[in-house]
Amino acid sequence: MSAREIVEEPCVLRQQHQHDDRHCRCYKGGADRTLLDNIEPVSLQKETYYSRVTNEYTKQRQVRAASRPIKKGFQVLRQETLASGKLYRDPDFPPNDYSINFSGITRRTYEWKRPLEMVQNPQFFIDGATRFDIQQGELGDCWLLAAVSNLTLHPHLFHVVVPRDQGFTHLYAGIFHFKFWQYGRWQEVVIDDLLPTHNGRLVFMHSRNSSEFWCALLEKAYAKLYGGYEALRGGNINESMVDLTGGVVELIDLRSPASNLFPRLLKACRRGSLIGCAIESDHLGVRPESIMSNGLIVRHAYSITRVTAISLATAPKLKVSLSPATEDSITPFNSIFHPLVSPSSCKGQWSSL
C-alpha cells in the first residue's frame, strides 16, 4: 500500500467582523445568536487587558516579588542548619513577647527554652499520639485542643498535619514543621523548638508526659500561622477543624435539632468525620466558663470521640434509674472528651461510661 502525502489545509485569516466564534461573549443566546452592539471589539478588550497587567503598579509588584528571597522548605532549611553546626532560629517568629501578645506587653516574664534545656531525654512522640496526651495551658484555645483530640483518632489525617520525619534524635537541628489547610492548599509552617516557659515549665499547650513535645510544638506552629499566641485566645472548633483537615464544616443547632440528628451523627462518625460540640451561653444568668449541674463547662469546646447506640437491656448498671417501659429500648449515646475536664468532674448516670 503506497503512502499518501498529507497536505495541510491553508490557514485562512478571517476578518474580525465575521465573529464566527459562537462562544464569544459578544453573542446573545438563541438559535440565531445575534451579535450584540454594546460589546467592545476584541482588539479593545485585549488592549484594555494588557494595559491593566503592565501598568506601573504591577511592574513595581513584580520587582518587589523578584527581590524577595525564595521561601525555603523544611528539608532545605534542616540540611543548611545541620551543615552550619548550630540549632535553628526562626527569623519570622522570634522568641520574644511580641510572639505571645501583639502589643508586646505580658503579665509575666517568659523564658524561651528548647526541650533539651527542660528535660534530659525529650521525645517528639511517646507511644504514639493520643487525645489523652493533650493538656491545656493558660491560653484559652480549647477550640484548637478539641479538634486536635479528634485528629489523633485518625492517624492518616494526623500525620498529614504532624509529619513523622522529625524528632530529637535523628537529624535533630532544632527545626520542626507542620501543615495546615489554608486557602485551598496545604501550607507548611516551619518553626524552631524554642517554647515559652515560666519557672522552667511550659505555660501553654503541653503533653501529660513532660518529656513529650508534639503538642507544644503543634500549638506554636498554629500560633505562628495566625501571627502569635494571642490570636488563639478564643475561637470556634469548626475553624480549627477546617485548618486541620481541609474538610467542609456543617453546623447543627441543637436548640432545634432535626428528627434524623442521631443517624446523621452515626453516619458521619463511621465515615471518619471530626465532630465537636459546645454549650452556648445565650441564656440569662448563664455565664461563660460556668459549670453546669452535669459537670459540663459553658463555652468550652468538646470533641465527640464516639457515636453509638446502647441497648439498655445490656446495661444493668443503668436500669435501676430507668422505668420498665424503657429497659428494652435502644438509646443514642455520644462520648465526649475535653483535655481540661477530668472524668470525675462529670456527673450523671452516663458520666462514668
C-alpha positions in Angstrom: 0.0 0.0 0.0 1.5 3.3 -1.1 1.9 6.0 1.4 -0.2 9.1 0.7 1.1 12.5 1.0 -0.7 14.5 3.8 -1.2 18.1 2.9 -2.4 20.6 5.5 -5.2 22.9 4.6 -4.0 26.5 4.2 -4.6 28.8 7.1 -7.3 31.3 6.3 -7.2 34.6 8.1 -10.8 35.5 9.0 -11.9 39.1 9.2 -12.7 40.4 12.7 -16.2 41.5 11.8 -17.3 37.9 10.9 -17.3 36.8 14.6 -17.7 33.1 13.7 -16.7 32.1 17.3 -20.1 31.3 18.7 -18.7 31.0 22.3 -17.7 34.7 22.3 -19.4 36.8 24.9 -20.4 39.2 22.0 -23.3 36.9 21.1 -26.6 36.6 22.8 -28.1 33.1 23.3 -30.7 31.8 20.9 -30.9 29.9 17.7 -29.6 32.7 15.5 -27.1 34.0 18.1 -27.3 37.7 17.1 -24.3 40.0 17.7 -24.6 42.5 20.5 -23.8 46.0 19.6 -22.9 47.2 23.1 -19.9 44.9 23.4 -16.5 46.4 22.8 -14.4 45.0 20.0 -12.0 42.2 20.7 -9.0 44.4 19.9 -10.1 46.9 22.5 -10.7 44.2 25.1 -7.1 43.0 24.6 -5.6 46.4 24.7 -7.5 47.1 28.0 -6.4 43.8 29.4 -2.7 44.3 28.6 -2.8 47.8 29.9 -4.1 46.6 33.2 -1.4 43.9 33.7 1.5 46.0 32.5 0.8 49.2 34.4 3.3 50.8 36.7 1.8 49.3 39.9 2.0 45.8 38.5 5.6 46.4 37.5 6.5 47.5 41.0 4.9 44.4 42.5 6.9 42.2 40.1 10.1 44.0 41.1 9.4 43.5 44.8 8.5 39.9 44.3 11.7 39.3 42.4 13.8 40.9 45.1 12.1 38.9 47.9 14.0 35.8 48.9 12.5 32.4 47.9 10.9 30.7 50.8 12.8 27.5 51.6 11.2 24.3 52.7 11.8 22.3 55.8 14.2 19.8 54.2 16.4 22.5 52.8 16.4 24.5 56.0 17.3 21.5 58.1 20.2 20.5 55.8 21.5 24.0 55.9 21.2 24.1 59.7 22.9 20.8 60.1 25.8 21.9 57.9 26.2 25.1 60.0 26.5 23.1 63.2 24.1 25.4 65.0 20.5 24.9 66.1 17.8 26.6 64.0 16.4 30.0 65.0 13.2 31.1 63.3 13.6 34.7 62.0 9.8 35.1 61.3 8.6 34.0 64.8 11.2 35.2 67.2 11.2 34.2 70.9 10.0 37.4 72.4 6.9 38.9 74.0 5.6 40.1 70.6 5.1 36.4 69.6 2.9 36.0 72.7 1.0 39.3 72.7 0.5 41.6 69.8 1.3 44.6 71.9 4.5 43.1 73.4 3.2 43.6 76.9 2.8 40.4 79.0 1.7 40.0 82.6 4.9 38.0 83.4 8.3 37.3 82.2 8.6 34.3 79.8 11.8 32.4 79.2 12.1 30.6 75.9 13.7 27.3 76.2 14.4 24.3 73.9 13.2 20.9 75.1 16.8 19.8 75.5 17.1 22.5 78.2 14.0 21.4 80.1 14.3 17.6 80.2 17.2 15.1 79.7 15.6 12.9 77.1 13.0 14.9 75.1 10.9 13.0 72.6 8.5 14.0 69.9 6.1 11.1 70.5 6.0 8.7 73.4 3.9 5.6 72.5 2.3 7.5 69.6 -0.1 10.4 69.8 -3.4 10.1 71.7 -6.1 12.5 72.9 -5.0 11.8 76.4 -1.6 13.4 75.8 -3.1 16.9 75.4 -3.1 19.3 78.3 -4.5 22.8 78.1 -2.3 25.6 79.4 -3.0 29.2 80.3 -4.1 30.0 76.8 -7.9 29.8 76.1 -7.6 27.7 73.0 -9.8 24.7 73.9 -11.3 25.1 70.4 -8.0 24.0 69.0 -7.3 21.3 71.6 -10.7 19.7 71.0 -10.0 19.5 67.2 -6.5 18.1 67.8 -8.0 15.5 70.2 -10.3 14.3 67.4 -7.5 14.3 64.9 -5.5 11.8 67.0 -8.3 9.3 66.4 -7.4 9.3 62.7 -3.7 8.6 62.2 -3.8 9.0 58.4 -5.1 12.6 58.9 -3.0 13.3 61.9 0.3 12.7 60.2 -0.6 15.0 57.4 -0.6 17.8 59.9 2.2 16.4 62.0 4.7 14.7 59.7 6.8 11.8 61.0 10.1 13.0 59.6 11.3 14.9 62.6 12.3 14.4 66.2 15.0 14.9 68.8 17.3 12.1 67.8 18.0 11.5 64.1 18.8 14.7 62.1 17.9 16.9 65.0 18.6 20.6 64.3 16.1 22.4 66.4 13.7 22.8 63.5 10.2 21.3 63.1 7.4 21.6 60.5 3.6 21.2 60.4 1.0 21.6 57.7 -2.3 23.4 57.9 -5.1 23.8 55.3 -5.1 27.5 54.1 -7.0 28.9 51.1 -7.4 25.6 49.3 -4.0 24.1 49.8 -1.7 22.6 52.5 0.6 25.3 53.8 3.8 24.2 55.5 4.8 26.1 58.7 8.4 25.8 59.8 9.3 26.7 63.4 12.2 26.3 65.9 11.7 24.4 69.1 12.1 27.4 71.5 9.0 27.3 73.7 7.7 29.9 76.3 8.2 28.8 79.9 7.8 30.1 83.4 9.7 28.7 86.3 11.0 26.0 84.0 7.6 24.8 82.9 5.6 25.1 79.7 2.8 27.7 80.1 0.6 26.8 77.1 -0.5 23.6 75.5 1.7 20.6 76.5 1.7 16.9 76.9 0.7 14.9 80.0 4.3 13.4 79.9 6.8 16.2 80.4 9.2 14.5 78.0 6.8 14.6 75.1 6.6 17.8 72.9 4.5 17.2 69.9 1.6 19.1 71.5 3.5 22.2 72.4 5.3 22.4 69.0 2.0 21.9 67.1 0.4 24.8 69.0 3.4 27.0 68.4 3.2 26.4 64.6 -0.5 27.2 64.7 0.2 30.4 66.6 2.8 31.4 64.0 0.2 30.8 61.3 -2.1 33.4 62.8 0.6 35.8 63.9 1.0 35.0 67.6 -0.3 33.1 70.6 -2.8 35.8 71.4 -4.6 35.0 68.1 -5.6 31.6 69.6 -7.3 33.0 72.6 -11.0 32.2 72.0 -12.4 30.6 68.8 -14.7 28.1 67.4 -13.9 24.4 66.9 -15.2 24.4 63.3 -12.4 26.9 62.4 -9.7 24.6 63.7 -11.3 21.5 62.1 -11.1 23.1 58.7 -7.4 24.1 59.2 -6.5 20.6 60.3 -8.4 18.6 57.6 -9.3 20.8 54.7 -12.9 19.5 55.0 -16.3 21.2 54.9 -18.0 22.1 58.2 -21.6 21.6 58.9 -23.1 23.4 61.9 -26.1 21.9 63.8 -28.2 24.0 66.2 -29.3 21.6 69.0 -32.0 24.1 70.1 -34.0 23.0 67.1 -32.4 19.6 66.0 -33.6 17.6 63.0 -35.5 14.4 63.5 -32.7 12.4 61.9 -29.9 14.0 64.0 -28.6 10.8 65.5 -28.5 8.8 62.2 -26.6 11.7 60.7 -24.1 11.8 63.5 -23.7 8.0 63.5 -23.1 8.0 59.7 -20.6 10.9 60.0 -18.7 9.1 62.8 -18.5 5.9 60.8 -17.1 7.7 57.8 -14.3 9.2 59.9 -15.6 12.8 60.3 -14.4 15.0 63.1 -17.3 16.0 65.4 -17.3 18.6 68.1 -19.8 20.4 70.3 -20.1 23.3 72.7 -22.6 24.9 75.0 -23.5 28.5 74.1 -24.2 31.0 76.9 -27.3 32.5 75.3 -29.5 32.1 78.4 -29.9 34.8 81.0 -27.9 34.0 84.2 -25.6 31.6 82.4 -22.0 33.0 82.3 -19.1 31.7 80.2 -16.8 29.3 82.0 -19.6 28.4 84.5 -20.0 24.8 85.4 -23.4 23.3 84.8 -25.1 20.7 87.1 -23.9 17.8 84.8 -20.3 19.0 85.1 -20.0 20.4 81.6 -18.5 23.9 81.2 -20.2 26.6 79.3 -18.4 27.9 76.2 -15.9 25.1 76.2 -15.3 23.0 73.1 -15.7 19.3 73.4 -14.7 16.6 70.9 -17.1 13.8 70.2 -15.0 10.7 70.2 -17.7 8.1 69.6 -21.3 7.9 68.4 -23.1 4.6 69.1 -26.4 3.1 70.2 -26.7 1.3 73.6 -29.2 -1.3 74.4 -30.5 -0.6 77.9 -31.2 -4.3 78.4 -27.4 -5.0 78.3 -26.6 -2.1 80.7 -27.8 -3.4 84.1 -26.0 -0.7 86.0 -28.3 1.9 84.4 -31.6 0.0 84.8 -32.0 1.0 88.4 -33.0 4.5 87.4 -35.0 3.7 84.3 -38.6 2.8 84.0 -39.6 -0.8 82.9 -41.0 0.6 79.7 -37.6 1.9 78.5 -35.5 -1.1 79.6 -35.6 -2.8 76.2 -35.1 0.4 74.1 -32.1 1.5 72.2 -30.6 4.8 73.4 -28.3 7.0 71.3 -25.0 7.6 73.1 -22.3 10.2 72.3 -18.9 10.0 74.1 -17.4 13.5 74.5 -13.9 14.5 75.7 -12.1 17.7 76.8 -8.5 17.8 77.9 -9.2 20.2 80.7 -12.1 18.2 82.2 -11.4 15.2 84.3 -13.8 12.2 84.2 -14.5 12.6 87.9 -15.9 16.2 87.3 -18.7 14.9 85.0 -21.9 14.0 86.8 -24.9 11.8 86.0 -25.6 8.2 85.2 -23.7 8.3 82.0 -20.6 10.1 83.3 -18.5 7.0 84.2 -19.0 5.2 80.9 
